[in-house]
């Protein structure tokens, strides 16, 4: 009988937690741990990043851009 108020407090706390959790996710919060929600980089963006960081030189960058453009599907 003495534990009944504790049970109700725990139950109400659980409901409040669930409601807050659901409203935060539906409000458009971005969860970086979920790979389905993170936008994927295009091959061109990856190439641009490598060129910008100095991992490849201008000649390799230009050649890779040409190859990517040649393999990019056109409009149907």
PQR file with spaces between the fields and no chain letter, atoms N, CA, C, O and H, PARSE charges and radii, in Angstrom:
ATOM       1  N    UNK     1       0.818   -1.191    0.000 -0.4000 1.5000
ATOM       2  CA   UNK     1       0.000    0.000    0.000 -0.0000 2.0000
ATOM       3  C    UNK     1       0.870    1.267    0.000  0.5500 1.7000
ATOM       4  O    UNK     1       0.535    2.258   -0.648 -0.5500 1.4000
ATOM       5  N    UNK     2       1.976    1.222    0.725 -0.4000 1.5000
ATOM       6  CA   UNK     2       2.861    2.383    0.807 -0.0000 2.0000
ATOM       7  C    UNK     2       3.602    2.613   -0.511  0.5500 1.7000
ATOM       8  O    UNK     2       4.040    3.731   -0.783 -0.5500 1.4000
ATOM       9  H    UNK     2       2.249    0.417    1.251  0.4000 1.0000
ATOM      10  N    UNK     3       3.745    1.578   -1.326 -0.4000 1.5000
ATOM      11  CA   UNK     3       4.459    1.707   -2.599 -0.0000 2.0000
ATOM      12  C    UNK     3       3.568    2.209   -3.736  0.5500 1.7000
ATOM      13  O    UNK     3       4.073    2.532   -4.811 -0.5500 1.4000
ATOM      14  H    UNK     3       3.389    0.670   -1.105  0.4000 1.0000
ATOM      15  N    UNK     4       2.269    2.279   -3.521 -0.4000 1.5000
ATOM      16  CA   UNK     4       1.357    2.700   -4.578 -0.0000 2.0000
ATOM      17  C    UNK     4       1.645    4.128   -5.083  0.5500 1.7000
ATOM      18  O    UNK     4       1.625    4.335   -6.296 -0.5500 1.4000
ATOM      19  H    UNK     4       1.858    2.016   -2.647  0.4000 1.0000
ATOM      20  N    UNK     5       1.909    5.114   -4.220 -0.4000 1.5000
ATOM      21  CA   UNK     5       2.252    6.449   -4.740 -0.0000 2.0000
ATOM      22  C    UNK     5       3.544    6.452   -5.568  0.5500 1.7000
ATOM      23  O    UNK     5       3.643    7.182   -6.554 -0.5500 1.4000
ATOM      24  H    UNK     5       1.925    4.945   -3.234  0.4000 1.0000
ATOM      25  N    UNK     6       4.523    5.649   -5.176 -0.4000 1.5000
ATOM      26  CA   UNK     6       5.764    5.564   -5.948 -0.0000 2.0000
ATOM      27  C    UNK     6       5.518    4.968   -7.330  0.5500 1.7000
ATOM      28  O    UNK     6       6.121    5.398   -8.313 -0.5500 1.4000
ATOM      29  H    UNK     6       4.442    5.056   -4.375  0.4000 1.0000
ATOM      30  N    UNK     7       4.640    3.989   -7.401 -0.4000 1.5000
ATOM      31  CA   UNK     7       4.285    3.389   -8.690 -0.0000 2.0000
ATOM      32  C    UNK     7       3.644    4.412   -9.606  0.5500 1.7000
ATOM      33  O    UNK     7       3.975    4.475  -10.790 -0.5500 1.4000
ATOM      34  H    UNK     7       4.150    3.640   -6.602  0.4000 1.0000
ATOM      35  N    UNK     8       2.728    5.218   -9.077 -0.4000 1.5000
ATOM      36  CA   UNK     8       2.068    6.240   -9.891 -0.0000 2.0000
ATOM      37  C    UNK     8       3.061    7.318  -10.338  0.5500 1.7000
ATOM      38  O    UNK     8       3.004    7.775  -11.480 -0.5500 1.4000
ATOM      39  H    UNK     8       2.459    5.167   -8.115  0.4000 1.0000
ATOM      40  N    UNK     9       3.949    7.715   -9.466 -0.4000 1.5000
ATOM      41  CA   UNK     9       4.959    8.717   -9.835 -0.0000 2.0000
ATOM      42  C    UNK     9       5.849    8.180  -10.954  0.5500 1.7000
ATOM      43  O    UNK     9       6.147    8.897  -11.909 -0.5500 1.4000
ATOM      44  H    UNK     9       3.995    7.343   -8.539  0.4000 1.0000
ATOM      45  N    UNK    10       6.270    6.934  -10.840 -0.4000 1.5000
ATOM      46  CA   UNK    10       7.109    6.323  -11.878 -0.0000 2.0000
ATOM      47  C    UNK    10       6.350    6.213  -13.196  0.5500 1.7000
ATOM      48  O    UNK    10       6.917    6.470  -14.258 -0.5500 1.4000
ATOM      49  H    UNK    10       6.028    6.352  -10.064  0.4000 1.0000
ATOM      50  N    UNK    11       5.084    5.837  -13.138 -0.4000 1.5000
ATOM      51  CA   UNK    11       4.272    5.700  -14.348 -0.0000 2.0000
ATOM      52  C    UNK    11       4.066    7.048  -15.030  0.5500 1.7000
ATOM      53  O    UNK    11       4.183    7.147  -16.251 -0.5500 1.4000
ATOM      54  H    UNK    11       4.624    5.629  -12.275  0.4000 1.0000
ATOM      55  N    UNK    12       3.764    8.071  -14.262 -0.4000 1.5000
ATOM      56  CA   UNK    12       3.580    9.413  -14.834 -0.0000 2.0000
ATOM      57  C    UNK    12       4.897    9.915  -15.421  0.5500 1.7000
ATOM      58  O    UNK    12       4.907   10.518  -16.494 -0.5500 1.4000
ATOM      59  H    UNK    12       3.669    7.990  -13.270  0.4000 1.0000
ATOM      60  N    UNK    13       6.004    9.671  -14.729 -0.4000 1.5000
ATOM      61  CA   UNK    13       7.312   10.074  -15.247 -0.0000 2.0000
ATOM      62  C    UNK    13       7.642    9.388  -16.555  0.5500 1.7000
ATOM      63  O    UNK    13       8.204   10.005  -17.460 -0.5500 1.4000
ATOM      64  H    UNK    13       5.996    9.181  -13.857  0.4000 1.0000
ATOM      65  N    UNK    14       7.298    8.124  -16.660 -0.4000 1.5000
ATOM      66  CA   UNK    14       7.543    7.382  -17.895 -0.0000 2.0000
ATOM      67  C    UNK    14       6.712    7.936  -19.053  0.5500 1.7000
ATOM      68  O    UNK    14       7.211    8.052  -20.173 -0.5500 1.4000
ATOM      69  H    UNK    14       6.841    7.623  -15.925  0.4000 1.0000
ATOM      70  N    UNK    15       5.468    8.272  -18.795 -0.4000 1.5000
ATOM      71  CA   UNK    15       4.602    8.844  -19.831 -0.0000 2.0000
ATOM      72  C    UNK    15       5.132   10.207  -20.282  0.5500 1.7000
ATOM      73  O    UNK    15       5.167   10.489  -21.479 -0.5500 1.4000
ATOM      74  H    UNK    15       5.063    8.178  -17.886  0.4000 1.0000
ATOM      75  N    UNK    16       5.540   11.043  -19.343 -0.4000 1.5000
ATOM      76  CA   UNK    16       6.088   12.358  -19.690 -0.0000 2.0000
ATOM      77  C    UNK    16       7.364   12.203  -20.514  0.5500 1.7000
ATOM      78  O    UNK    16       7.552   12.902  -21.509 -0.5500 1.4000
ATOM      79  H    UNK    16       5.511   10.814  -18.370  0.4000 1.0000
ATOM      80  N    UNK    17       8.232   11.295  -20.103 -0.4000 1.5000
ATOM      81  CA   UNK    17       9.466   11.044  -20.850 -0.0000 2.0000
ATOM      82  C    UNK    17       9.157   10.592  -22.283  0.5500 1.7000
ATOM      83  O    UNK    17       9.777   11.075  -23.231 -0.5500 1.4000
ATOM      84  H    UNK    17       8.080   10.727  -19.295  0.4000 1.0000
ATOM      85  N    UNK    18       8.213    9.678  -22.440 -0.4000 1.5000
ATOM      86  CA   UNK    18       7.858    9.171  -23.772 -0.0000 2.0000
ATOM      87  C    UNK    18       7.290   10.270  -24.646  0.5500 1.7000
ATOM      88  O    UNK    18       7.630   10.363  -25.825 -0.5500 1.4000
ATOM      89  H    UNK    18       7.710    9.286  -21.670  0.4000 1.0000
ATOM      90  N    UNK    19       6.425   11.106  -24.081 -0.4000 1.5000
ATOM      91  CA   UNK    19       5.835   12.205  -24.865 -0.0000 2.0000
ATOM      92  C    UNK    19       6.911   13.194  -25.291  0.5500 1.7000
ATOM      93  O    UNK    19       6.934   13.627  -26.443 -0.5500 1.4000
ATOM      94  H    UNK    19       6.148   11.031  -23.123  0.4000 1.0000
ATOM      95  N    UNK    20       7.801   13.554  -24.372 -0.4000 1.5000
ATOM      96  CA   UNK    20       8.879   14.483  -24.730 -0.0000 2.0000
ATOM      97  C    UNK    20       9.790   13.896  -25.797  0.5500 1.7000
ATOM      98  O    UNK    20      10.193   14.597  -26.726 -0.5500 1.4000
ATOM      99  H    UNK    20       7.782   13.203  -23.436  0.4000 1.0000
ATOM     100  N    UNK    21      10.110   12.639  -25.673 -0.4000 1.5000
ATOM     101  CA   UNK    21      10.982   11.977  -26.648 -0.0000 2.0000
ATOM     102  C    UNK    21      10.345   11.947  -28.037  0.5500 1.7000
ATOM     103  O    UNK    21      11.018   12.213  -29.032 -0.5500 1.4000
ATOM     104  H    UNK    21       9.782   12.069  -24.919  0.4000 1.0000
ATOM     105  N    UNK    22       9.075   11.630  -28.107 -0.4000 1.5000
ATOM     106  CA   UNK    22       8.383   11.567  -29.396 -0.0000 2.0000
ATOM     107  C    UNK    22       8.236   12.942  -30.031  0.5500 1.7000
ATOM     108  O    UNK    22       8.382   13.067  -31.246 -0.5500 1.4000
ATOM     109  H    UNK    22       8.528   11.413  -27.298  0.4000 1.0000
ATOM     110  N    UNK    23       7.955   13.962  -29.256 -0.4000 1.5000
ATOM     111  CA   UNK    23       7.790   15.300  -29.829 -0.0000 2.0000
ATOM     112  C    UNK    23       9.127   15.871  -30.288  0.5500 1.7000
ATOM     113  O    UNK    23       9.162   16.616  -31.267 -0.5500 1.4000
ATOM     114  H    UNK    23       7.836   13.860  -28.268  0.4000 1.0000
ATOM     115  N    UNK    24      10.220   15.547  -29.616 -0.4000 1.5000
ATOM     116  CA   UNK    24      11.520   16.039  -30.057 -0.0000 2.0000
ATOM     117  C    UNK    24      11.918   15.408  -31.386  0.5500 1.7000
ATOM     118  O    UNK    24      12.430   16.112  -32.257 -0.5500 1.4000
ATOM     119  H    UNK    24      10.191   14.941  -28.821  0.4000 1.0000
ATOM     120  N    UNK    25      11.702   14.115  -31.573 -0.4000 1.5000
ATOM     121  CA   UNK    25      12.066   13.449  -32.819 -0.0000 2.0000
ATOM     122  C    UNK    25      11.188   13.906  -33.971  0.5500 1.7000
ATOM     123  O    UNK    25      11.682   14.041  -35.090 -0.5500 1.4000
ATOM     124  H    UNK    25      11.286   13.544  -30.865  0.4000 1.0000
ATOM     125  N    UNK    26       9.911   14.149  -33.740 -0.4000 1.5000
ATOM     126  CA   UNK    26       9.032   14.568  -34.827 -0.0000 2.0000
ATOM     127  C    UNK    26       9.197   16.032  -35.173  0.5500 1.7000
ATOM     128  O    UNK    26       8.715   16.472  -36.217 -0.5500 1.4000
ATOM     129  H    UNK    26       9.509   14.039  -32.831  0.4000 1.0000
ATOM     130  N    UNK    27       9.867   16.804  -34.320 -0.4000 1.5000
ATOM     131  CA   UNK    27      10.072   18.224  -34.586 -0.0000 2.0000
ATOM     132  C    UNK    27      11.244   18.463  -35.526  0.5500 1.7000
ATOM     133  O    UNK    27      11.603   19.612  -35.786 -0.5500 1.4000
ATOM     134  H    UNK    27      10.259   16.447  -33.472  0.4000 1.0000
ATOM     135  N    UNK    28      11.839   17.406  -36.034 -0.4000 1.5000
ATOM     136  CA   UNK    28      12.911   17.557  -37.008 -0.0000 2.0000
ATOM     137  C    UNK    28      14.292   17.586  -36.420  0.5500 1.7000
ATOM     138  O    UNK    28      15.229   18.033  -37.081 -0.5500 1.4000
ATOM     139  H    UNK    28      11.548   16.473  -35.823  0.4000 1.0000
ATOM     140  N    UNK    29      14.451   17.128  -35.206 -0.4000 1.5000
ATOM     141  CA   UNK    29      15.791   17.044  -34.635 -0.0000 2.0000
ATOM     142  C    UNK    29      16.614   16.069  -35.444  0.5500 1.7000
ATOM     143  O    UNK    29      16.132   15.010  -35.845 -0.5500 1.4000
ATOM     144  H    UNK    29      13.690   16.765  -34.669  0.4000 1.0000
ATOM     145  N    UNK    30      17.857   16.433  -35.680 -0.4000 1.5000
ATOM     146  CA   UNK    30      18.746   15.595  -36.480 -0.0000 2.0000
ATOM     147  C    UNK    30      19.546   14.690  -35.563  0.5500 1.7000
ATOM     148  O    UNK    30      20.225   15.169  -34.654 -0.5500 1.4000
ATOM     149  H    UNK    30      18.250   17.293  -35.354  0.4000 1.0000
ATOM     150  N    UNK    31      19.473   13.404  -35.788 -0.4000 1.5000
ATOM     151  CA   UNK    31      20.226   12.437  -34.998 -0.0000 2.0000
ATOM     152  C    UNK    31      21.423   11.987  -35.818  0.5500 1.7000
ATOM     153  O    UNK    31      21.275   11.229  -36.777 -0.5500 1.4000
ATOM     154  H    UNK    31      18.921   13.015  -36.526  0.4000 1.0000
ATOM     155  N    UNK    32      22.602   12.449  -35.444 -0.4000 1.5000
ATOM     156  CA   UNK    32      23.811   12.159  -36.221 -0.0000 2.0000
ATOM     157  C    UNK    32      24.210   10.695  -36.150  0.5500 1.7000
ATOM     158  O    UNK    32      25.009   10.243  -36.970 -0.5500 1.4000
ATOM     159  H    UNK    32      22.722   13.065  -34.665  0.4000 1.0000
ATOM     160  N    UNK    33      23.689    9.954  -35.214 -0.4000 1.5000
ATOM     161  CA   UNK    33      24.062    8.552  -35.097 -0.0000 2.0000
ATOM     162  C    UNK    33      23.260    7.665  -36.039  0.5500 1.7000
ATOM     163  O    UNK    33      23.597    6.493  -36.204 -0.5500 1.4000
ATOM     164  H    UNK    33      23.040   10.321  -34.547  0.4000 1.0000
ATOM     165  N    UNK    34      22.228    8.182  -36.651 -0.4000 1.5000
ATOM     166  CA   UNK    34      21.388    7.392  -37.545 -0.0000 2.0000
ATOM     167  C    UNK    34      21.844    7.611  -38.984  0.5500 1.7000
ATOM     168  O    UNK    34      21.599    8.681  -39.541 -0.5500 1.4000
ATOM     169  H    UNK    34      21.954    9.135  -36.517  0.4000 1.0000
ATOM     170  N    UNK    35      22.502    6.624  -39.603 -0.4000 1.5000
ATOM     171  CA   UNK    35      23.026    6.819  -40.958 -0.0000 2.0000
ATOM     172  C    UNK    35      21.928    7.016  -41.997  0.5500 1.7000
ATOM     173  O    UNK    35      22.199    7.553  -43.071 -0.5500 1.4000
ATOM     174  H    UNK    35      22.701    5.755  -39.150  0.4000 1.0000
ATOM     175  N    UNK    36      20.709    6.601  -41.713 -0.4000 1.5000
ATOM     176  CA   UNK    36      19.623    6.804  -42.679 -0.0000 2.0000
ATOM     177  C    UNK    36      19.216    8.262  -42.770  0.5500 1.7000
ATOM     178  O    UNK    36      18.631    8.672  -43.773 -0.5500 1.4000
ATOM     179  H    UNK    36      20.489    6.165  -40.841  0.4000 1.0000
ATOM     180  N    UNK    37      19.509    9.056  -41.749 -0.4000 1.5000
ATOM     181  CA   UNK    37      19.100   10.452  -41.734 -0.0000 2.0000
ATOM     182  C    UNK    37      20.187   11.396  -42.223  0.5500 1.7000
ATOM     183  O    UNK    37      19.898   12.553  -42.529 -0.5500 1.4000
ATOM     184  H    UNK    37      19.983    8.723  -40.934  0.4000 1.0000
ATOM     185  N    UNK    38      21.421   10.939  -42.303 -0.4000 1.5000
ATOM     186  CA   UNK    38      22.498   11.801  -42.753 -0.0000 2.0000
ATOM     187  C    UNK    38      22.556   11.803  -44.269  0.5500 1.7000
ATOM     188  O    UNK    38      22.506   10.741  -44.890 -0.5500 1.4000
ATOM     189  H    UNK    38      21.656    9.999  -42.055  0.4000 1.0000
ATOM     190  N    UNK    39      22.660   12.978  -44.875 -0.4000 1.5000
ATOM     191  CA   UNK    39      22.716   13.030  -46.333 -0.0000 2.0000
ATOM     192  C    UNK    39      24.031   12.444  -46.845  0.5500 1.7000
ATOM     193  O    UNK    39      25.094   12.661  -46.264 -0.5500 1.4000
ATOM     194  H    UNK    39      22.700   13.840  -44.370  0.4000 1.0000
ATOM     195  N    UNK    40      23.933   11.702  -47.939 -0.4000 1.5000
ATOM     196  CA   UNK    40      25.137   11.103  -48.517 -0.0000 2.0000
ATOM     197  C    UNK    40      25.812   12.106  -49.442  0.5500 1.7000
ATOM     198  O    UNK    40      25.150   12.881  -50.133 -0.5500 1.4000
ATOM     199  H    UNK    40      23.068   11.526  -48.411  0.4000 1.0000
ATOM     200  N    UNK    41      27.138   12.075  -49.442 -0.4000 1.5000
ATOM     201  CA   UNK    41      27.896   12.927  -50.347 -0.0000 2.0000
ATOM     202  C    UNK    41      27.884   12.331  -51.742  0.5500 1.7000
ATOM     203  O    UNK    41      27.925   11.112  -51.910 -0.5500 1.4000
ATOM     204  H    UNK    41      27.675   11.445  -48.881  0.4000 1.0000
ATOM     205  N    UNK    42      27.826   13.191  -52.727 -0.4000 1.5000
ATOM     206  CA   UNK    42      27.937   12.723  -54.105 -0.0000 2.0000
ATOM     207  C    UNK    42      29.413   12.476  -54.400  0.5500 1.7000
ATOM     208  O    UNK    42      30.279   12.990  -53.692 -0.5500 1.4000
ATOM     209  H    UNK    42      27.792   14.181  -52.590  0.4000 1.0000
ATOM     210  N    UNK    43      29.705   11.700  -55.430 -0.4000 1.5000
ATOM     211  CA   UNK    43      31.114   11.497  -55.791 -0.0000 2.0000
ATOM     212  C    UNK    43      31.840   12.808  -56.093  0.5500 1.7000
ATOM     213  O    UNK    43      33.024   12.955  -55.788 -0.5500 1.4000
ATOM     214  H    UNK    43      29.002   11.282  -56.005  0.4000 1.0000
ATOM     215  N    UNK    44      31.129   13.748  -56.689 -0.4000 1.5000
ATOM     216  CA   UNK    44      31.742   15.048  -56.989 -0.0000 2.0000
ATOM     217  C    UNK    44      32.103   15.799  -55.706  0.5500 1.7000
ATOM     218  O    UNK    44      33.154   16.436  -55.630 -0.5500 1.4000
ATOM     219  H    UNK    44      30.167   13.629  -56.936  0.4000 1.0000
ATOM     220  N    UNK    45      31.237   15.724  -54.708 -0.4000 1.5000
ATOM     221  CA   UNK    45      31.525   16.388  -53.434 -0.0000 2.0000
ATOM     222  C    UNK    45      32.724   15.754  -52.739  0.5500 1.7000
ATOM     223  O    UNK    45      33.546   16.453  -52.146 -0.5500 1.4000
ATOM     224  H    UNK    45      30.383   15.207  -54.769  0.4000 1.0000
ATOM     225  N    UNK    46      32.820   14.450  -52.813 -0.4000 1.5000
ATOM     226  CA   UNK    46      33.971   13.763  -52.224 -0.0000 2.0000
ATOM     227  C    UNK    46      35.250   14.174  -52.941  0.5500 1.7000
ATOM     228  O    UNK    46      36.270   14.447  -52.308 -0.5500 1.4000
ATOM     229  H    UNK    46      32.153   13.882  -53.294  0.4000 1.0000
ATOM     230  N    UNK    47      35.185   14.216  -54.257 -0.4000 1.5000
ATOM     231  CA   UNK    47      36.346   14.628  -55.054 -0.0000 2.0000
ATOM     232  C    UNK    47      36.732   16.067  -54.718  0.5500 1.7000
ATOM     233  O    UNK    47      37.913   16.368  -54.545 -0.5500 1.4000
ATOM     234  H    UNK    47      34.356   13.995  -54.771  0.4000 1.0000
ATOM     235  N    UNK    48      35.744   16.955  -54.626 -0.4000 1.5000
ATOM     236  CA   UNK    48      36.022   18.350  -54.281 -0.0000 2.0000
ATOM     237  C    UNK    48      36.699   18.454  -52.918  0.5500 1.7000
ATOM     238  O    UNK    48      37.627   19.243  -52.743 -0.5500 1.4000
ATOM     239  H    UNK    48      34.785   16.710  -54.766  0.4000 1.0000
ATOM     240  N    UNK    49      36.236   17.659  -51.954 -0.4000 1.5000
ATOM     241  CA   UNK    49      36.812   17.686  -50.613 -0.0000 2.0000
ATOM     242  C    UNK    49      38.273   17.222  -50.641  0.5500 1.7000
ATOM     243  O    UNK    49      39.126   17.815  -49.982 -0.5500 1.4000
ATOM     244  H    UNK    49      35.482   17.018  -52.096  0.4000 1.0000
ATOM     245  N    UNK    50      38.561   16.156  -51.409 -0.4000 1.5000
ATOM     246  CA   UNK    50      39.939   15.667  -51.510 -0.0000 2.0000
ATOM     247  C    UNK    50      40.846   16.700  -52.168  0.5500 1.7000
ATOM     248  O    UNK    50      41.991   16.880  -51.755 -0.5500 1.4000
ATOM     249  H    UNK    50      37.867   15.674  -51.945  0.4000 1.0000
ATOM     250  N    UNK    51      40.336   17.374  -53.186 -0.4000 1.5000
ATOM     251  CA   UNK    51      41.128   18.403  -53.858 -0.0000 2.0000
ATOM     252  C    UNK    51      41.365   19.591  -52.929  0.5500 1.7000
ATOM     253  O    UNK    51      42.470   20.131  -52.868 -0.5500 1.4000
ATOM     254  H    UNK    51      39.406   17.228  -53.522  0.4000 1.0000
ATOM     255  N    UNK    52      40.319   19.992  -52.207 -0.4000 1.5000
ATOM     256  CA   UNK    52      40.445   21.141  -51.309 -0.0000 2.0000
ATOM     257  C    UNK    52      41.418   20.871  -50.165  0.5500 1.7000
ATOM     258  O    UNK    52      42.094   21.785  -49.692 -0.5500 1.4000
ATOM     259  H    UNK    52      39.422   19.554  -52.256  0.4000 1.0000
ATOM     260  N    UNK    53      41.488   19.620  -49.721 -0.4000 1.5000
ATOM     261  CA   UNK    53      42.397   19.310  -48.614 -0.0000 2.0000
ATOM     262  C    UNK    53      43.827   19.052  -49.086  0.5500 1.7000
ATOM     263  O    UNK    53      44.728   18.856  -48.270 -0.5500 1.4000
ATOM     264  H    UNK    53      40.939   18.878  -50.104  0.4000 1.0000
ATOM     265  N    UNK    54      44.036   19.054  -50.418 -0.4000 1.5000
ATOM     266  CA   UNK    54      45.375   18.870  -50.951 -0.0000 2.0000
ATOM     267  C    UNK    54      45.783   17.421  -51.128  0.5500 1.7000
ATOM     268  O    UNK    54      46.958   17.136  -51.361 -0.5500 1.4000
ATOM     269  H    UNK    54      43.304   19.213  -51.081  0.4000 1.0000
ATOM     270  N    UNK    55      44.845   16.510  -51.024 -0.4000 1.5000
ATOM     271  CA   UNK    55      45.164   15.087  -51.180 -0.0000 2.0000
ATOM     272  C    UNK    55      45.449   14.716  -52.635  0.5500 1.7000
ATOM     273  O    UNK    55      46.183   13.765  -52.902 -0.5500 1.4000
ATOM     274  H    UNK    55      43.891   16.741  -50.835  0.4000 1.0000
ATOM     275  N    UNK    56      44.869   15.467  -53.577 -0.4000 1.5000
ATOM     276  CA   UNK    56      45.133   15.233  -55.007 -0.0000 2.0000
ATOM     277  C    UNK    56      45.490   16.564  -55.654  0.5500 1.7000
ATOM     278  O    UNK    56      45.108   17.626  -55.163 -0.5500 1.4000
ATOM     279  H    UNK    56      44.272   16.240  -53.360  0.4000 1.0000
ATOM     280  N    UNK    57      46.226   16.497  -56.757 -0.4000 1.5000
ATOM     281  CA   UNK    57      46.612   17.723  -57.444 -0.0000 2.0000
ATOM     282  C    UNK    57      45.575   18.095  -58.508  0.5500 1.7000
ATOM     283  O    UNK    57      44.611   17.363  -58.730 -0.5500 1.4000
ATOM     284  H    UNK    57      46.536   15.634  -57.156  0.4000 1.0000
ATOM     285  N    UNK    58      45.785   19.231  -59.157 -0.4000 1.5000
ATOM     286  CA   UNK    58      44.815   19.760  -60.120 -0.0000 2.0000
ATOM     287  C    UNK    58      44.632   18.822  -61.320  0.5500 1.7000
ATOM     288  O    UNK    58      43.523   18.681  -61.835 -0.5500 1.4000
ATOM     289  H    UNK    58      46.569   19.825  -58.976  0.4000 1.0000
ATOM     290  N    UNK    59      45.698   18.196  -61.753 -0.4000 1.5000
ATOM     291  CA   UNK    59      45.618   17.299  -62.902 -0.0000 2.0000
ATOM     292  C    UNK    59      44.757   16.070  -62.574  0.5500 1.7000
ATOM     293  O    UNK    59      43.895   15.688  -63.365 -0.5500 1.4000
ATOM     294  H    UNK    59      46.599   18.311  -61.334  0.4000 1.0000
ATOM     295  N    UNK    60      44.987   15.466  -61.428 -0.4000 1.5000
ATOM     296  CA   UNK    60      44.196   14.308  -61.016 -0.0000 2.0000
ATOM     297  C    UNK    60      42.742   14.708  -60.795  0.5500 1.7000
ATOM     298  O    UNK    60      41.828   13.942  -61.099 -0.5500 1.4000
ATOM     299  H    UNK    60      45.688   15.777  -60.786  0.4000 1.0000
ATOM     300  N    UNK    61      42.534   15.908  -60.265 -0.4000 1.5000
ATOM     301  CA   UNK    61      41.179   16.398  -60.040 -0.0000 2.0000
ATOM     302  C    UNK    61      40.430   16.558  -61.357  0.5500 1.7000
ATOM     303  O    UNK    61      39.285   16.126  -61.485 -0.5500 1.4000
ATOM     304  H    UNK    61      43.277   16.531  -60.018  0.4000 1.0000
ATOM     305  N    UNK    62      41.074   17.174  -62.324 -0.4000 1.5000
ATOM     306  CA   UNK    62      40.442   17.395  -63.632 -0.0000 2.0000
ATOM     307  C    UNK    62      40.128   16.067  -64.317  0.5500 1.7000
ATOM     308  O    UNK    62      39.048   15.902  -64.884 -0.5500 1.4000
ATOM     309  H    UNK    62      42.005   17.525  -62.220  0.4000 1.0000
ATOM     310  N    UNK    63      41.041   15.144  -64.271 -0.4000 1.5000
ATOM     311  CA   UNK    63      40.838   13.828  -64.886 -0.0000 2.0000
ATOM     312  C    UNK    63      39.691   13.087  -64.202  0.5500 1.7000
ATOM     313  O    UNK    63      38.852   12.486  -64.873 -0.5500 1.4000
ATOM     314  H    UNK    63      41.919   15.277  -63.811  0.4000 1.0000
ATOM     315  N    UNK    64      39.654   13.126  -62.895 -0.4000 1.5000
ATOM     316  CA   UNK    64      38.581   12.442  -62.166 -0.0000 2.0000
ATOM     317  C    UNK    64      37.231   13.085  -62.449  0.5500 1.7000
ATOM     318  O    UNK    64      36.227   12.383  -62.565 -0.5500 1.4000
ATOM     319  H    UNK    64      40.336   13.614  -62.350  0.4000 1.0000
ATOM     320  N    UNK    65      37.189   14.407  -62.561 -0.4000 1.5000
ATOM     321  CA   UNK    65      35.940   15.100  -62.903 -0.0000 2.0000
ATOM     322  C    UNK    65      35.431   14.667  -64.274  0.5500 1.7000
ATOM     323  O    UNK    65      34.233   14.455  -64.459 -0.5500 1.4000
ATOM     324  H    UNK    65      38.005   14.978  -62.466  0.4000 1.0000
ATOM     325  N    UNK    66      36.344   14.536  -65.228 -0.4000 1.5000
ATOM     326  CA   UNK    66      35.953   14.096  -66.573 -0.0000 2.0000
ATOM     327  C    UNK    66      35.381   12.681  -66.529  0.5500 1.7000
ATOM     328  O    UNK    66      34.362   12.398  -67.159 -0.5500 1.4000
ATOM     329  H    UNK    66      37.317   14.707  -65.077  0.4000 1.0000
ATOM     330  N    UNK    67      36.033   11.805  -65.792 -0.4000 1.5000
ATOM     331  CA   UNK    67      35.556   10.423  -65.689 -0.0000 2.0000
ATOM     332  C    UNK    67      34.184   10.357  -65.023  0.5500 1.7000
ATOM     333  O    UNK    67      33.309    9.608  -65.457 -0.5500 1.4000
ATOM     334  H    UNK    67      36.861   12.035  -65.280  0.4000 1.0000
ATOM     335  N    UNK    68      34.005   11.145  -63.967 -0.4000 1.5000
ATOM     336  CA   UNK    68      32.704   11.153  -63.299 -0.0000 2.0000
ATOM     337  C    UNK    68      31.610   11.684  -64.225  0.5500 1.7000
ATOM     338  O    UNK    68      30.496   11.162  -64.233 -0.5500 1.4000
ATOM     339  H    UNK    68      34.716   11.754  -63.614  0.4000 1.0000
ATOM     340  N    UNK    69      31.922   12.709  -64.996 -0.4000 1.5000
ATOM     341  CA   UNK    69      30.936   13.274  -65.916 -0.0000 2.0000
ATOM     342  C    UNK    69      30.581   12.277  -67.015  0.5500 1.7000
ATOM     343  O    UNK    69      29.438   12.236  -67.470 -0.5500 1.4000
ATOM     344  H    UNK    69      32.828   13.133  -64.989  0.4000 1.0000
ATOM     345  N    UNK    70      31.551   11.475  -67.441 -0.4000 1.5000
ATOM     346  CA   UNK    70      31.301   10.505  -68.497 -0.0000 2.0000
ATOM     347  C    UNK    70      30.420    9.368  -68.006  0.5500 1.7000
ATOM     348  O    UNK    70      29.685    8.776  -68.796 -0.5500 1.4000
ATOM     349  H    UNK    70      32.480   11.508  -67.072  0.4000 1.0000
ATOM     350  N    UNK    71      30.477    9.054  -66.732 -0.4000 1.5000
ATOM     351  CA   UNK    71      29.698    7.943  -66.181 -0.0000 2.0000
ATOM     352  C    UNK    71      28.416    8.390  -65.510  0.5500 1.7000
ATOM     353  O    UNK    71      27.662    7.553  -65.012 -0.5500 1.4000
ATOM     354  H    UNK    71      31.074    9.535  -66.090  0.4000 1.0000
ATOM     355  N    UNK    72      28.150    9.677  -65.482 -0.4000 1.5000
ATOM     356  CA   UNK    72      26.944   10.193  -64.850 -0.0000 2.0000
ATOM     357  C    UNK    72      25.765    9.940  -65.785  0.5500 1.7000
ATOM     358  O    UNK    72      25.817   10.317  -66.956 -0.5500 1.4000
ATOM     359  H    UNK    72      28.762   10.357  -65.886  0.4000 1.0000
ATOM     360  N    UNK    73      24.710    9.312  -65.289 -0.4000 1.5000
ATOM     361  CA   UNK    73      23.542    9.072  -66.153 -0.0000 2.0000
ATOM     362  C    UNK    73      22.889   10.392  -66.557  0.5500 1.7000
ATOM     363  O    UNK    73      22.743   11.304  -65.744 -0.5500 1.4000
ATOM     364  H    UNK    73      24.668    9.006  -64.338  0.4000 1.0000
ATOM     365  N    UNK    74      22.510   10.471  -67.801 -0.4000 1.5000
ATOM     366  CA   UNK    74      21.872   11.682  -68.322 -0.0000 2.0000
ATOM     367  C    UNK    74      20.365   11.657  -68.088  0.5500 1.7000
ATOM     368  O    UNK    74      19.816   10.678  -67.582 -0.5500 1.4000
ATOM     369  H    UNK    74      22.629    9.730  -68.462  0.4000 1.0000
ATOM     370  N    UNK    75      19.698   12.769  -68.472 -0.4000 1.5000
ATOM     371  CA   UNK    75      18.244   12.820  -68.314 -0.0000 2.0000
ATOM     372  C    UNK    75      17.555   11.834  -69.232  0.5500 1.7000
ATOM     373  O    UNK    75      18.013   11.592  -70.349 -0.5500 1.4000
ATOM     374  H    UNK    75      20.144   13.564  -68.883  0.4000 1.0000
ATOM     375  N    UNK    76      16.461   11.268  -68.769 -0.4000 1.5000
ATOM     376  CA   UNK    76      15.742   10.260  -69.565 -0.0000 2.0000
ATOM     377  C    UNK    76      14.522   10.831  -70.194  0.5500 1.7000
ATOM     378  O    UNK    76      13.800   10.123  -70.897 -0.5500 1.4000
ATOM     379  H    UNK    76      16.089   11.464  -67.862  0.4000 1.0000
